[in-house]
Amino acid sequence: MTKFPQDTDNQSKFTGNPIDSDDQRTESGETPWHLSQQQGEAKLPTFFKQEYQSTMTGVRFNSEVNPSTPSQDGFPSPETGEDTDNPSMTATQENAWDQTSELGQNSVDEDGDQEQESDLEENIPQSLQRWSGRVWVWVKSKIPTPEEGKTAWYQRVSVWIGIGVVTVGGGTVGYGGWKFYQLYQNLPELTDLSTYSRDGTLTIKAADGTILMQRGPATREKVKLEQIPEQLVEAFVAIEDRRFYEHNGVDYQGIIRAFGSNLLAGGVVEGGSTITQQLARMVFLDQERSIVRKLREAMLATKIERQMTKEEILEQYLNLVYLGSGAYGVADAAQVYFSKPVQRLTLSEIATLAGLPPAPSQYSPLVDLESATARRNVVLQRMADAEVLTPARAEQVQQQALAVDPSSPKRLQVRAPYFASYIEKELPKYISPEALEIGGLTVETSVNLKWQEIAQKVVKEAVEIDGASQAFDQAALVAIDPRTGEVKALVGGASFAESEFNRAIQAQRQPGSTFKGLVYATAIAAGFSPYDSYKDEPYRVDGYRPMNYGNRHSNNWRSMISALSSSVNVVAVRVLVDVGFEPTIKMAKDMGIHSQLKPTYSLALGAYEVNLLELTNAYGTLAAEGNHIPAHGIRRVVNQKGETIYQADFKPKRVLDKGSAAITTWMLEGVVEGGTGTSAYLSDRQVAGKTGTSEKARDLWFIGYIPQMVTGVWLGNDDNQPTWGTSETAAYNWRQFMKEVAEDIPAEDFPKLPELDGRKGSIKAKPHQPNSIVTGGSAVQKDDPDYHRFFSNTSKANYSSSSYNGGYSSGGYSSGGYYSSGYSSGGYSSGGYSSGGYSSGGYSSGGYYSGGYSSGGYGYGGY
């Protein structure tokens, strides 16, 4: 008998050739075989099938199990040789055939298809290999085999769809878990919420912590929980979070209850967020409506509950919750709606405030009194339901009319407006634009609120009293601690409400003779002696002629200390020429002058505009013994999270040696003790300073200091109109401020005067070389204002007559008092400046002629 080929190649040949259905070729003529045209597969006779499978598997059929296994596919019976198609195959026969097929398939998998299975396993993804085990065995056992006439499992779309669903589902779950972990890890740290400030807010505090100004959505008045009425707390809990004391941050029952209540009411009548969630949203999140934000809110609420007590949560919530009309917190709302402190609220008013959080604008009694009343009644009913109020009491209050008494929130009026405006202008120097845009900043400043209020009073009185008689309508004052550079008081005008222009930092004005203090300090640093003398006579240099007060000259030699005390302009210009423009300008810059200075002769007389703050800061360098620290008012800036984003750390810089600073201070003491600044004299301590006026008394100055404080005063008009005043008025108002401030400051002496003999300078002078210098009568020209006086009743030879020099009292300066070689023994004592050096009658009460520079070539220096 011819056997069926065992190799798969021959088998494929048989299955691939068309065979006529009537052709029943057999070698023995007994057993036919057929090819299914429908399935394209050869149908083997039973006996051949048994033999083939036995050959492949090494297992023979037991005749007792399957004695004649008929073929369902039309295989002929081995006994009859006839085709059979018996649909009534017994269950035993069918099971036997299935078992045989399974055995055969398993054998083929184990022996014949090992290499194919190995290839498949190599193509299986690593993630599926990790899921192997019993599930995989079970799945594999259910996958149909090619021998059963079905598509291989790895070629079936449904299998890969299932794998994809499992993979995507598992990946989604894993990704969700990872994102949840990320959200939790990225939750903000719960710093001290008492320091929290909202975005867009700015709070400025004085040195003692007093709030000077708040701008934006800020809580103006915060209160402790024990200061809040118990019924107010109960009202908020009843309407906002009735299970507040039971949940751990998220109230799932409350969420379901609120959803049902709102659904039945057809609107929002109850919120699902707990008080803790609302606090988390206010402090750490925004109002974005998203699942992620809600999830973060819930996580933060849980975190807050773990780190804070219920009482702490309530206190922060009641101080931060927005209640409409610009009111943040219950204390602000009590003021805005009822003009009373929170402790005095009635039950009706308490219920009104408690009903505001869900919709402050809708339920505001200032917007819709009817809606506010209805909402109040809902709160009262909830309080009764929570058994914190009797039903009878709730009904009684519900019948009452709701009355309001509106007012502005506290601290909308700034306590130190000019100082606050200065701080706002300084902030961009230290804080990034991004931080400024976000806001929520608290600025701690150096201002002494008591001194600030004294300064505001002095400036106001100076304008109202002195200004009325001397024709000026504005004033400014700056006080600085010279050892730290901190601004202790700053007033930029008589009334911030009338004019926000800050004259202390924004007004650029000619300093007049106050600039001489810097010129003389440069000369002393260059090694000049305070007793170096210059002749006070008409002086023209390169066509420029400085004019003294009253257009008069003493025609005497004047020492530098004498000339500074008397504010002699001619000597100041001659000192500038000898020390040089470059060293003088550099010294002024190093001492704190930031405005533009030019190398001209009028520089010595204060021709170039500066502001009050920088000039006061420059004199502070002298008070600090030659150390310069930039003037500043900001100590620290804290963001809304309580993090310090700026901390002042200014270091002193040595710009003038101690000896030169001490000598200059000693010279400036003479100005106060017997010169032009006697109005600034303090009886209990040493004072040094310098007066100054600009041309036609447009600007009246006095900058003076004690060892611990330097203060500058300016008086004038915004339109630059001349005044009728003198710099003595500025010195007087300086004294009015300092005599009160000095009560808080112990008296100290200035440093001792160093040895003058053999002293060398710490900088090098760079004398200017003029093209021409003309002195005496030759310097006086026809267009000079003193020309006629100079030549009337006298000749040039007798130029020093008393008529020309009558501006000085005969007792003020003796003809032999000052010479190039030194000074008279009575003029100065070894310890300093003697009060008898100058007579009090040396200057007329009418004042001192002012002016820094005139276009006609004349320099006028004020006293």
C-alpha positions in Angstrom: 0.0 0.0 0.0 1.3 3.4 -0.9 1.7 5.6 2.2 0.8 9.3 2.3 3.9 11.4 2.2 5.1 12.5 5.7 6.9 15.7 4.7 5.1 18.9 4.5 6.4 19.7 1.0 4.7 16.7 -0.5 1.6 17.4 1.6 1.4 20.9 0.2 1.7 19.4 -3.3 -1.3 17.1 -2.7 -3.4 19.8 -1.2 -2.5 22.2 -4.0 -3.4 20.0 -7.0 -6.9 19.9 -8.3 -8.5 16.4 -8.2 -11.6 15.5 -9.9 -14.3 14.5 -7.4 -15.2 11.4 -9.3 -11.7 10.1 -9.4 -11.2 7.7 -6.6 -7.7 6.6 -6.9 -6.4 4.1 -4.5 -3.6 1.7 -4.7 -5.7 -1.1 -3.4 -9.0 0.1 -4.8 -10.5 -0.1 -1.3 -10.0 3.2 0.4 -10.7 6.5 -1.3 -9.4 9.9 -0.3 -10.8 13.3 -1.0 -9.8 16.9 -1.2 -12.2 19.4 0.2 -12.8 22.1 -2.4 -14.3 24.4 0.2 -11.4 24.3 2.6 -8.5 23.5 0.3 -7.4 20.6 2.6 -7.0 16.9 1.9 -9.4 14.7 3.8 -7.7 11.6 5.0 -9.4 8.2 5.5 -9.8 7.1 9.0 -7.2 4.4 9.0 -4.7 6.7 7.3 -5.4 9.4 9.8 -4.8 7.1 12.6 -1.5 5.9 11.1 -0.4 9.5 10.3 -1.2 10.7 13.7 0.5 7.7 15.3 3.5 8.3 13.3 3.6 12.0 14.3 2.8 11.4 17.9 3.9 7.9 18.7 0.4 7.1 20.0 -2.0 4.5 18.6 -5.8 4.6 18.9 -7.3 2.1 21.2 -9.9 0.2 19.4 -12.0 0.1 22.5 -12.1 3.8 22.5 -12.5 4.4 18.8 -13.0 1.2 16.9 -14.2 2.7 13.7 -14.0 6.5 14.1 -16.1 7.7 11.2 -15.1 10.9 9.5 -17.5 13.8 9.7 -16.0 15.2 6.6 -16.8 12.4 4.4 -14.0 10.0 4.9 -14.9 6.4 3.8 -15.3 3.7 6.3 -12.5 1.3 6.4 -14.9 -1.6 6.5 -17.3 -0.7 3.8 -15.2 1.6 1.6 -18.2 3.8 1.3 -18.4 7.4 2.2 -20.1 8.1 5.5 -21.7 11.3 6.7 -23.2 10.3 9.9 -24.3 13.3 11.9 -25.3 11.1 14.8 -21.8 10.4 15.9 -21.9 9.4 19.5 -20.5 11.7 22.2 -18.0 9.1 23.1 -16.6 9.0 19.5 -16.6 12.8 19.2 -14.7 13.2 22.5 -12.3 10.6 21.5 -11.5 12.4 18.3 -11.1 15.7 20.1 -8.7 14.1 22.6 -6.8 12.6 19.7 -6.6 16.0 18.0 -5.4 17.6 21.2 -2.8 14.9 21.8 -1.6 15.3 18.2 -1.5 19.0 18.4 0.5 19.0 21.7 2.9 16.5 20.3 3.4 18.6 17.2 4.0 21.6 19.3 6.5 19.8 21.5 8.4 18.0 18.7 7.7 19.3 15.3 7.0 23.0 16.0 9.6 23.8 18.7 11.5 26.0 16.5 8.4 27.9 15.4 7.3 28.4 19.0 10.8 29.6 19.9 10.5 32.2 17.1 7.2 33.4 18.4 8.4 33.8 21.9 11.2 35.9 20.7 8.7 38.2 19.0 6.5 38.5 22.1 6.9 41.9 23.8 8.8 42.0 27.0 5.7 43.3 28.9 3.7 40.2 27.8 6.5 37.9 29.0 6.2 39.4 32.4 2.5 38.5 32.4 3.2 34.9 31.7 2.0 32.2 34.0 -1.3 30.5 34.4 -3.2 33.2 32.6 -1.0 32.9 29.5 -1.3 29.1 29.6 -5.1 29.4 29.8 -5.2 31.9 27.0 -2.9 29.8 24.9 -4.9 26.6 25.4 -8.0 28.5 24.0 -6.2 29.7 20.9 -7.2 27.6 17.8 -4.4 25.9 15.9 -3.8 26.0 12.2 -4.4 22.2 12.0 -8.0 22.8 13.0 -8.5 24.9 9.9 -8.4 28.3 11.7 -6.1 31.4 11.5 -3.1 31.3 13.8 -3.7 33.2 17.1 -1.0 35.7 16.4 -2.7 36.5 13.1 -6.1 37.2 14.6 -7.1 40.9 14.9 -9.3 40.2 18.0 -6.3 38.9 19.9 -4.3 42.0 19.3 -7.2 44.2 20.0 -7.5 42.5 23.4 -3.8 42.9 24.0 -4.1 46.5 23.1 -7.0 47.1 25.4 -5.2 45.5 28.3 -2.0 47.4 27.5 -3.8 50.8 27.1 -5.9 50.2 30.2 -2.9 49.2 32.2 -0.9 52.1 30.9 -3.7 54.5 31.7 -3.9 53.3 35.2 -0.2 53.5 35.6 0.0 57.0 34.1 -2.8 58.1 36.3 -1.0 56.8 39.3 2.2 58.5 38.3 0.4 61.9 37.7 -1.3 61.6 41.0 2.1 61.0 42.7 3.4 64.0 40.8 0.5 66.2 41.9 1.1 65.2 45.5 4.8 65.8 45.3 4.3 69.2 43.8 1.9 70.5 46.4 3.2 73.7 47.9 4.6 73.7 51.4 2.3 75.0 54.0 4.3 77.9 55.4 2.8 80.2 58.1 -0.4 81.3 56.5 -0.5 84.4 58.7 2.0 86.0 56.3 0.0 85.2 53.2 -0.9 88.0 50.8 -3.0 87.7 47.7 -1.8 88.2 44.2 -1.8 91.9 43.1 -1.5 93.2 46.6 1.2 95.4 48.1 1.6 96.0 51.8 4.1 98.6 53.1 5.0 98.4 56.8 6.9 100.9 59.1 9.9 99.8 61.1 7.7 98.8 64.0 5.4 96.7 61.8 2.6 99.2 61.6 0.9 99.0 58.2 1.4 102.3 56.3 -0.3 101.4 53.1 -2.2 98.5 51.5 -3.0 98.3 47.8 -5.1 95.7 46.0 -7.2 92.9 47.3 -5.7 92.9 50.8 -7.2 92.3 54.2 -6.9 95.6 55.9 -7.7 94.4 59.5 -7.0 90.9 60.7 -8.5 89.7 64.0 -7.7 86.7 66.2 -10.3 83.9 66.5 -11.0 84.8 70.1 -11.9 88.3 69.0 -14.6 87.1 66.6 -18.1 86.6 68.1 -18.9 82.9 68.6 -22.2 83.3 66.7 -20.3 84.6 63.6 -18.1 81.4 63.6 -21.2 79.2 64.1 -23.0 81.0 61.2 -20.2 80.4 58.7 -19.8 76.8 59.8 -23.6 76.2 59.5 -23.9 77.6 56.0 -20.6 76.8 54.5 -19.4 73.5 56.1 -21.8 71.9 58.7 -19.5 68.9 59.1 -16.4 71.0 59.6 -15.4 69.5 62.9 -16.0 65.9 61.6 -14.2 65.6 58.2 -10.5 65.7 57.4 -10.6 68.4 54.8 -13.0 66.9 52.2 -16.6 66.2 53.1 -17.9 63.5 50.6 -21.3 63.5 52.2 -21.4 67.3 51.8 -20.6 67.0 48.1 -23.5 64.6 47.5 -25.8 66.7 49.6 -24.9 70.0 47.9 -25.3 68.4 44.5 -28.8 67.2 45.4 -29.8 70.6 47.0 -28.6 72.6 44.0 -30.3 70.2 41.6 -33.6 70.6 43.3 -33.3 74.3 43.7 -32.3 74.8 40.1 -29.3 76.9 41.2 -26.4 77.2 43.6 -27.8 77.2 47.1 -25.1 75.2 48.8 -21.4 74.7 48.1 -19.7 71.4 48.1 -16.3 72.7 49.1 -15.4 72.6 52.8 -14.0 75.6 54.6 -10.6 74.0 54.4 -10.9 73.5 50.7 -11.9 77.1 50.3 -8.9 78.2 52.3 -6.6 76.0 50.1 -8.1 77.6 47.0 -7.7 81.2 48.3 -4.1 80.7 49.4 -2.5 78.3 46.9 -4.8 78.0 43.8 -6.7 80.0 41.3 -10.3 80.0 40.2 -9.7 77.7 37.2 -12.5 75.2 36.7 -10.8 71.9 36.1 -10.5 68.4 37.5 -6.8 68.8 38.2 -7.5 72.0 40.2 -10.2 70.3 42.2 -8.0 67.4 42.9 -5.2 69.6 44.0 -7.7 71.5 46.2 -8.8 68.3 47.9 -5.2 67.1 48.4 -4.2 70.5 49.9 -7.2 70.5 52.2 -6.2 67.2 53.5 -2.6 68.4 54.0 -3.8 71.5 55.8 -5.9 69.5 58.1 -2.9 67.4 59.1 -0.7 70.4 59.9 -3.2 72.9 61.3 -5.8 72.8 64.0 -9.5 73.5 63.3 -9.2 76.8 65.2 -6.2 77.9 63.1 -8.0 77.0 59.9 -11.1 79.0 60.9 -9.1 82.0 61.9 -7.3 82.2 58.6 -10.4 81.6 56.6 -12.4 84.3 58.4 -9.6 86.8 57.8 -9.1 86.0 54.1 -12.5 85.2 52.7 -13.7 87.7 50.1 -17.1 89.2 51.2 -17.6 91.8 48.4 -17.2 95.6 48.0 -13.5 95.3 48.5 -13.8 93.7 51.9 -11.5 90.8 52.7 -12.2 89.1 56.0 -15.0 89.6 58.5 -13.4 92.6 60.2 -13.2 94.5 56.9 -16.7 93.5 55.9 -18.1 94.7 59.3 -16.5 98.1 58.6 -17.6 98.2 54.9 -21.3 97.2 55.4 -22.1 98.3 58.9 -19.3 100.8 60.0 -18.6 99.0 63.2 -16.0 96.6 64.6 -16.8 92.9 64.2 -17.4 92.5 67.9 -20.4 94.7 67.8 -22.3 93.0 65.0 -25.9 92.0 65.6 -27.2 88.5 64.8 -28.9 89.9 61.6 -25.6 91.4 60.5 -23.7 88.3 61.3 -26.0 86.2 59.2 -25.7 88.7 56.4 -21.9 88.4 56.3 -22.0 84.6 56.6 -24.2 84.4 53.5 -21.9 86.4 51.2 -19.0 83.9 50.2 -20.8 82.0 47.4 -21.7 85.1 45.5 -20.5 88.4 47.2 -21.8 90.7 44.4 -25.2 89.0 44.2 -25.8 88.9 47.9 -24.2 92.2 48.8 -26.6 94.4 50.8 -25.1 97.4 49.0 -26.1 95.9 45.6 -29.4 94.1 46.2 -30.9 94.5 49.6 -33.8 92.1 48.8 -31.4 89.3 47.8 -29.2 90.0 50.8 -32.2 89.7 53.1 -33.3 86.4 51.6 -29.9 85.0 51.8 -29.6 86.2 55.5 -32.8 84.2 56.2 -31.4 81.1 54.7 -28.3 81.4 57.0 -30.6 81.9 60.0 -32.5 78.7 59.1 -29.3 76.7 58.7 -28.2 77.9 62.1 -31.5 76.7 63.6 -31.1 73.3 61.8 -27.6 73.0 63.2 -29.1 73.7 66.7 -26.9 76.7 67.3 -29.9 78.9 67.3 -33.5 78.3 68.4 -36.1 78.2 65.7 -38.0 81.0 67.6 -35.0 83.2 67.6 -34.2 82.5 64.0 -37.8 83.4 63.0 -37.7 86.5 65.1 -34.6 87.9 63.3 -35.9 86.9 59.9 -38.8 89.3 60.5 -36.4 92.2 61.0 -35.5 94.6 58.3 -31.9 94.6 57.1 -30.2 97.9 57.7 -26.7 98.9 56.3 -24.3 101.7 57.1 -21.6 101.6 54.5 -18.1 103.1 54.8 -14.6 102.6 53.3 -12.3 99.9 54.5 -9.7 100.9 57.1 -6.2 101.9 55.9 -7.3 103.0 52.5 -5.8 106.4 53.6 -2.1 106.0 53.7 -0.4 107.1 56.9 2.8 108.2 55.2 1.9 108.8 51.6 5.0 110.5 50.4 7.2 107.9 52.0 5.1 105.1 50.6 5.3 106.6 47.1 9.1 106.7 47.5 9.1 103.0 48.5 7.0 102.1 45.5 9.5 103.8 43.2 12.4 102.0 44.9 10.9 98.5 44.6 11.8 97.9 40.9 15.5 98.3 41.8 15.4 95.2 44.0 12.5 93.1 42.8 12.0 91.4 39.4 9.3 92.6 37.1 7.7 89.1 37.3 7.4 89.3 41.1 6.0 92.8 41.0 3.4 91.7 38.4 2.3 88.8 40.6 2.2 91.0 43.7 1.3 89.7 47.1 4.3 91.5 48.5 4.9 92.8 52.0 7.6 95.5 52.2 9.3 96.1 55.5 10.7 99.6 55.7 13.0 101.6 57.9 10.7 104.6 58.5 10.2 105.6 62.1 6.5 106.3 62.2 6.8 108.7 65.2 9.4 110.8 63.4 7.6 110.6 60.1 4.5 112.1 61.7 6.7 114.9 63.3 8.1 115.6 59.9 4.7 115.8 58.3 3.6 118.3 60.9 6.7 120.4 60.5 6.4 120.6 56.7 2.7 121.4 57.0 3.3 124.2 59.4 6.3 125.6 57.4 4.1 126.1 54.4 1.0 127.4 56.3 2.9 129.8 58.6 6.3 130.7 57.1 5.2 130.2 53.5 2.4 132.6 53.8 4.7 135.5 54.8 7.7 134.5 52.6 5.9 133.5 49.4 6.5 129.8 49.1 3.9 127.0 49.0 5.9 123.8 49.2 8.4 122.2 51.5 10.1 118.8 51.8 12.1 117.0 54.5 14.3 113.9 54.6 15.9 112.3 57.6 18.5 109.5 57.3 20.5 107.4 59.8 24.0 108.1 58.4 25.5 105.0 59.9 23.1 102.6 58.1 21.8 104.8 55.2 18.2 104.0 56.3 15.6 106.7 55.6 13.8 107.4 58.9 11.4 110.1 57.6 10.6 111.5 54.2 7.9 114.1 53.4 7.7 115.3 49.8 5.1 118.1 50.1 2.5 119.9 52.1 -0.4 117.8 51.0 -0.4 114.4 49.2 -4.1 114.8 48.5 -3.5 118.0 46.6 -0.2 117.0 44.9 1.4 113.6 44.7 4.6 115.0 43.3 7.3 113.9 45.7 9.7 116.9 46.0 12.1 114.9 48.2 13.0 112.6 45.4 11.6 114.0 42.2 12.2 117.8 42.4 15.6 118.7 40.9 16.6 122.1 42.3 19.7 124.2 42.5 21.4 123.6 46.0 23.0 126.9 46.2 25.7 127.3 48.9 24.9 123.9 50.4 27.1 122.4 47.7 30.0 124.3 49.2 30.3 121.7 51.9 31.3 119.1 49.3 33.8 121.5 47.7 35.5 122.3 51.0 35.5 118.6 52.0 37.4 117.8 48.7 39.9 120.5 49.5 40.5 119.3 53.0 40.9 115.7 51.7 43.5 117.1 49.2 45.6 118.4 52.2 44.3 122.0 52.4 44.2 123.5 55.8 41.0 125.1 57.1 43.1 128.2 57.8 44.3 128.5 54.2 43.2 132.0 53.2 42.0 133.8 50.1 41.3 137.5 49.6 37.7 138.4 49.4 37.7 140.9 46.5 36.2 141.2 43.1 37.4 138.2 41.1 36.9 137.4 37.5 38.1 134.1 36.0 37.8 133.4 32.3 35.0 136.0 32.1 33.0 134.6 35.0 32.6 136.7 38.1 31.1 135.2 41.4 29.1 137.7 43.4 28.9 137.7 47.2 25.8 138.4 49.2 24.7 142.0 48.7 27.3 142.4 45.9 29.9 143.4 48.6 33.4 142.3 49.4 35.4 142.6 52.7 38.6 143.2 50.8 40.2 141.1 53.5 41.9 137.8 53.6 39.4 135.1 54.6 40.3 131.6 55.8 38.4 128.7 54.4 36.6 128.1 57.7 35.6 131.8 57.9 34.5 131.9 54.3 32.5 128.7 54.7 30.8 130.0 57.8 29.9 133.3 56.1 29.2 131.7 52.8 31.6 133.9 50.9 31.2 133.0 47.2 34.5 134.4 45.9 36.5 132.2 48.2 34.5 129.1 47.3 35.2 129.5 43.6 38.9 130.1 44.3 39.1 127.0 46.4 37.4 125.0 43.5 40.0 126.3 41.1 42.8 125.3 43.3 41.6 121.8 44.1 40.3 121.1 40.6 37.0 120.2 38.9 37.7 116.5 38.6 38.5 115.7 42.3 35.5 117.8 43.4 33.0 116.1 41.1 34.4 112.6 41.9 34.1 113.4 45.7 30.5 114.6 45.3 29.6 111.4 43.4 31.3 109.2 45.9 29.4 110.9 48.7 26.1 110.3 47.1 25.3 112.8 44.4 23.9 111.1 41.4 22.7 114.0 39.3 24.8 115.5 36.5 27.6 117.8 37.5 29.7 119.8 35.0 33.2 121.2 35.4 32.4 124.9 35.5 33.2 127.6 38.0 29.5 127.9 39.0 29.7 124.4 40.3 31.1 125.8 43.6 28.0 127.8 44.1 25.5 124.9 43.5 24.5 125.7 40.0 23.6 122.2 39.0 20.4 120.7 40.2 20.1 117.9 42.7 17.3 116.4 44.8 16.9 116.7 48.5 17.4 112.9 49.2 20.8 112.7 47.5 22.1 115.9 48.9 21.1 114.8 52.4 22.7 111.5 51.8 26.0 113.2 50.8 26.1 115.1 54.1 25.4 111.9 55.8 28.8 110.7 54.6 30.4 113.5 56.7 28.3 112.5 59.7 29.4 108.9 59.2 33.1 110.0 59.4 33.7 109.5 55.7 31.8 106.3 55.2 29.1 106.3 52.5 26.1 104.1 52.5 23.4 104.7 49.8 20.1 106.0 51.2 17.4 103.4 51.2 14.1 102.7 52.9 13.5 99.0 52.2 14.7 96.5 54.7 13.1 93.3 53.5 10.5 92.1 50.9 8.4 89.0 51.6 6.3 87.3 48.9 2.8 85.8 49.4 4.3 82.6 50.7 6.2 84.2 53.4 9.5 83.8 51.6 12.1 86.6 51.8 12.9 87.6 48.2 15.0 90.7 49.1 17.0 91.6 52.1 18.9 94.9 52.4 22.6 94.3 52.9 24.4 97.7 52.3 28.0 97.9 53.3 29.7 101.2 54.2 32.3 102.4 51.7 35.2 104.6 52.7 35.1 107.7 50.4 36.7 110.3 52.7 39.4 109.7 55.3 38.3 110.1 58.9 40.5 113.1 59.5 39.2 115.1 56.6 35.6 114.2 57.6 36.3 115.4 61.1 37.8 118.7 60.0 35.0 119.4 57.5 32.4 118.7 60.3 34.3 121.1 62.6 34.1 123.7 59.9 30.4 123.1 59.4 29.9 123.4 63.2 30.9 127.0 62.8 28.1 127.6 60.4 25.6 126.7 63.1 27.3 128.2 66.1 28.1 131.6 64.6 27.4 131.7 60.9 24.4 131.6 58.6 22.9 128.5 60.3 22.4 129.7 63.8 18.7 129.0 63.6 19.4 125.3 63.6 21.3 125.5 66.9 20.4 122.8 69.5 21.3 123.6 73.1 22.1 120.0 74.3 24.3 118.8 71.5 26.7 119.6 68.7 25.2 120.3 65.2 26.9 120.8 61.9 25.3 121.9 58.7 25.1 124.4 55.8 22.5 126.8 54.5 21.9 127.5 50.9 19.8 129.6 48.6 19.6 129.7 44.8 19.2 132.8 42.7 16.5 135.2 43.8 15.8 132.9 46.7 13.9 130.4 44.6 15.2 127.6 46.8 15.8 127.7 50.5 17.9 124.9 52.0 19.5 123.7 55.2 21.3 120.3 55.5 22.4 119.6 59.0 23.4 116.6 61.1 24.3 115.2 64.5 26.4 112.0 64.8 23.3 109.8 64.6 21.0 111.7 62.2 21.3 113.8 59.1 18.3 115.9 58.0 17.7 118.1 55.0 15.0 120.7 54.5 13.9 122.4 51.3 11.4 125.3 50.8 10.2 126.8 47.6 7.6 126.9 44.8 6.9 124.3 42.2 6.7 126.9 39.4 10.2 128.1 40.4 9.0 131.6 41.4 11.2 133.6 43.7 10.4 133.6 47.4 10.8 136.4 50.0 12.4 134.0 52.4 15.9 133.1 53.6 17.8 130.0 54.3 17.4 130.8 58.0 13.8 129.7 57.6 14.9 126.3 56.4 17.3 126.1 59.3 14.5 127.0 61.7 12.3 124.3 60.5 15.2 121.8 60.6 15.4 122.7 64.3 11.7 122.3 64.8 12.0 118.7 63.6 15.3 117.8 65.2 14.5 119.1 68.7 11.6 116.6 69.0 13.5 113.7 67.3 16.5 114.4 69.5 14.5 113.4 72.6 14.8 109.8 71.4 18.5 110.1 70.6 21.2 110.3 73.2 23.6 113.2 72.8 27.0 112.4 71.2 30.0 114.5 70.4 31.5 114.7 67.0 35.0 113.1 66.5 37.9 115.1 67.9 39.7 117.4 65.6 42.9 115.8 64.3 46.3 117.4 64.4 46.5 120.0 61.6 50.3 120.7 61.5 52.1 118.5 59.0 48.9 116.9 57.9 48.9 115.3 54.4 46.0 114.8 52.1 44.4 111.5 51.2 43.6 112.5 47.6 45.5 114.5 45.0 44.4 118.0 43.9 44.3 118.7 40.2 44.3 122.5 40.1 42.5 124.1 37.1 44.5 126.5 35.0 42.3 129.4 33.9 43.0 131.3 30.8 42.6 134.6 32.6 42.2 135.8 36.1 41.4 139.5 37.0 41.1 140.6 40.6 40.3 143.8 42.4 38.8 146.9 40.7 39.9 145.6 37.3 37.5 142.8 37.6 34.5 145.2 37.9 32.9 146.0 34.6 30.2 148.5 33.6 27.5 145.9 33.3 28.3 144.5 36.8 25.5 145.1 39.4 28.1 146.7 41.8 29.8 148.9 39.2 28.2 152.2 40.3 28.5 151.6 43.9 32.1 150.5 43.5 33.1 153.7 41.7 30.9 156.2 43.6 32.5 158.3 46.2 35.7 156.3 46.0 38.5 155.5 43.7 39.9 152.2 42.9 42.8 153.0 45.1 40.5 153.5 48.1 38.3 150.6 47.1 38.2 149.2 50.7 36.1 152.1 52.1 33.5 151.4 54.6 30.7 152.5 52.2 31.5 149.5 49.9 32.1 147.0 52.7 29.2 148.1 54.9 27.6 144.8 54.6 29.7 143.4 57.4 29.6 144.8 60.9 32.8 146.3 62.2 32.7 143.9 65.1 32.2 140.9 63.0 35.6 140.7 61.4 38.7 142.6 62.5 41.0 143.9 59.9 43.6 141.7 61.3 41.4 138.7 62.1 42.3 136.6 59.1 45.5 136.6 57.1 47.1 134.2 54.8 49.2 132.9 57.6 46.4 131.9 59.9 43.7 133.3 62.2 43.3 135.6 65.2 43.7 134.1 68.6 40.2 135.3 69.6 38.6 133.9 66.5 38.8 130.2 67.2 39.5 128.3 70.4 41.6 125.2 70.2 38.6 123.0 70.9 36.6 124.3 68.1 34.7 127.3 67.0 34.1 130.0 69.6 30.7 131.6 69.9 32.3 135.0 70.0 34.1 134.7 66.6 31.4 136.5 64.7 29.0 139.1 65.9 25.3 138.4 65.7 24.8 141.7 64.0 26.9 140.9 61.1 24.0 140.0 58.9 20.8 141.9 58.4 17.5 140.3 59.2 16.4 140.8 55.7 18.2 137.7 54.7 20.9 136.7 52.3 21.1 137.3 48.7 20.6 134.1 46.8 21.6 132.6 43.5 24.0 130.1 42.0 24.6 131.3 38.5 23.3 134.1 36.3 23.3 134.1 32.5 25.2 137.4 32.6 28.4 135.8 33.9 27.8 136.5 37.5 27.6 133.9 40.3 25.4 134.5 43.2 25.8 132.2 46.2 23.3 132.1 49.0 24.0 131.8 52.7 
